[in-house]
Amino acid sequence: MITKQEVEHVAKLAQLELTEEEKEKYTEQFSNILDYFKQLKEVHTENVEPMVHVLAMRNIMREDRAEISSDKGEILRNAPLEEDGFFKVPKI
């Protein structure tokens, strides 16, 4: 069971400001998640071989092929700011 104080501590570490309503909500949700993990710990997995891959071992990706790209000038026409052939964005 997770306490409200633990939720507040984690929020402080993550530099999050939570309302009282959010603290209550997350306390309940985190407790439910931990309860679910307790259920999983009870599952008997002895004599069960680990599963390497769910799907059959085959390549399911699309074929890699070269395609003609869009026109750079056409793309830059949609840019709010452009400089020397590049998108110009505000400094952060």
MOCORCOR-V798262 format. One record per helix or strand of 3 or more residues. SS is the DSSP state (H for helix, E for strand). FROM is the first residue (numbers start at 1). LEN is the number of residues. If there is no record, write none. Layout:
[[SS:FROM:LEN] [SS:FROM:LEN]]
This chain:
[[H:4:10] [H:20:22] [H:72:6]]
